[in-house]
Each structure stands twice: as C-alpha cells, then as structure tokens.
Amino acid sequence: MRSRIICRCEEISEEEIIQAVRAGCRSVAEVKRFCRAGMGLCQGRTCGPLVASIIARELGVPKEAVEADTPRFPLFPVTLEAFCEESKD
C-alpha cells in the first residue's frame, strides 16, 4: 500500500511524517526540518494543517496542542515581474 502524499511541493508522504514524529519531532517546524515537509513553493500553507493533524493523531493530543510553523516573509510567492514594476516608479 502506497502512503499518500501530504506535501505536494516536496513530495513528502504521510509515512515520512509519521517516521519524523516517531523520531522525536513534536511540532510542524520540527517535521519541516526533519523531512522538508512545508519547504516548497507554498511554504506549508497547503500541507501545514495536514502535518499538524498527523502529529496530533500520532501523539494522541488535540490538534490545537501541536505547535504550528512560524510564517516567514513573503507570506505569498512574489513574481520577479512585480519587482520590475516597482523599480520603474
């Protein structure tokens, strides 16, 4: 049976996240550093809540008890074209 992909940007499976939790990861940020889930183009906006749910399930705690990742700027991808338009002004 194939494990489902949780982080599409980095192609990280649910099984890889479970392995990270079993290795000691207790927060979304720790899982991110352990297996790169959330380091792709979306920066965890898509997979972050799923990763938190998996951590909570594996640890037997409420999802709210799992520490989320800290957002980094820019919060959304910015095209190079946007910077070029700014420099013309």
N, C-alpha and C positions, 0 to 999 in steps of 0.2 A: 504494500500500500504506500503510495506516494504521500508525502507530507505537503500540505497546502502552503502556497507562497503567501507570506504575511507582508513582507517589504518588497514591493514590486520593483522599486528603483534599484535595489541591491540584490534582488533575488534571494532573499533570506526566508527560509522555510520555518514553519511552526516548530518543527523538531529542533532546528538550530537554536531557536529562542528558548525552548524547554531545556536544552543542554546548557545554555548560558545560566538559566535560573538554578539548575542542579549544580552548576559550578560555583554558585555563590552570588550571582547578580540579584539584586533586590529592588532596583529602580530601572526606569526606562533608559536613563542615561548610562547606567552600568551595562545594560544589554547592548546599547548602542556602541559603547567602546569595545565590548567583548566580540560582537559579531557583525558590526556595521549596520544593523537594522536602524533606519532613520537617517542615514548619512547621504542618501541620494538626493536627487533634484527636489523632491517635495520636502526634504528636511524633517521627515517624520509626521507631517500634517495628516497623511493618509494612514500610515501604519502605527503611529504612536499610541492611539487609543486601543488598537488591537494588541499591541505588545503589552500594554498595561493590563489588559484583560487576561492575557495568558499568564503573566506574572502572578496576578491575584488568584487565578484558578490554581496554579501550581503551589502557591504558598498557603492557600486556604484562607485568604484575607479578603476584605472588601476592596473593590477596585479603587475606591477613594483613598485607601491606605497606601497605595503604590505611588511613589514619588514620580511625577512627570518629568520630562526633559525640560531644560531651560531653553526658551526660544532664543535664537541668535538672529541678528540683523544681516541682510534684509529678511524680513519675515516672508516675503514672496520673491520668487525669482525676478530679476530685472534684466531686460534685454540691453544689449550694448547700444542699440538704436536709441533708447531712452537717454543714455548719457550723451550721445552725439547731439540730440536735440537740445539738451540743456546747455551745451557748450556754445551753441550758435547765438544764444541770448546774451 
